[in-house]
Amino acid sequence: MDMPGALAEYGLHYLRKKSKQGICSNLSLNIENVNEWMLNLTREDLPDE
């Protein structure tokens, strides 16, 4: 399954746009939701807050 299809299941839209810095998107992961998306990541692997 592709990213737009996966996000559509949750009622979200995946947007991408080419910019001078590369490709920008509306998707970002932070410490609060990283465990939902990266289940194999252990607590020791998380960056210091």
C-alpha positions as CSV (number, residue, x, y, z in Angstrom):
1,M,0.0,0.0,0.0
2,D,1.2,3.5,-0.8
3,M,1.4,6.5,1.6
4,P,-1.7,8.3,0.2
5,G,-3.7,5.1,0.4
6,A,-2.6,4.4,4.0
7,L,-3.5,7.9,5.2
8,A,-6.8,7.8,3.3
9,E,-7.9,5.0,5.6
10,Y,-7.6,7.4,8.5
11,G,-9.3,10.3,6.6
12,L,-6.1,12.2,6.0
13,H,-4.6,13.5,2.8
14,Y,-0.9,13.2,1.9
15,L,0.3,16.3,0.1
16,R,3.7,16.7,-1.6
17,K,5.2,19.8,-3.3
18,K,8.6,20.3,-5.0
19,S,10.5,23.2,-3.5
20,K,14.1,24.6,-3.6
21,Q,15.0,22.4,-0.6
22,G,13.6,19.2,-2.2
23,I,10.2,17.7,-1.8
24,C,8.0,18.9,1.1
25,S,5.1,17.1,2.5
26,N,2.4,17.6,5.1
27,L,3.5,14.4,7.0
28,S,5.7,14.7,10.0
29,L,6.5,12.4,12.9
30,N,7.2,13.5,16.4
31,I,8.0,11.8,19.7
32,E,4.3,11.6,20.6
33,N,3.3,9.6,17.5
34,V,6.5,7.9,16.5
35,N,5.6,4.7,18.4
36,E,2.4,4.3,16.4
37,W,4.3,4.4,13.1
38,M,7.5,2.7,14.0
39,L,6.6,-0.2,16.2
40,N,10.1,-1.8,16.0
41,L,11.7,1.3,17.5
42,T,12.7,0.8,21.1
43,R,12.8,3.3,23.9
44,E,16.6,3.3,23.9
45,D,16.6,4.4,20.3
46,L,14.5,7.5,20.9
47,P,16.5,10.8,20.9
48,D,17.0,12.7,24.2
49,E,14.3,15.2,24.9
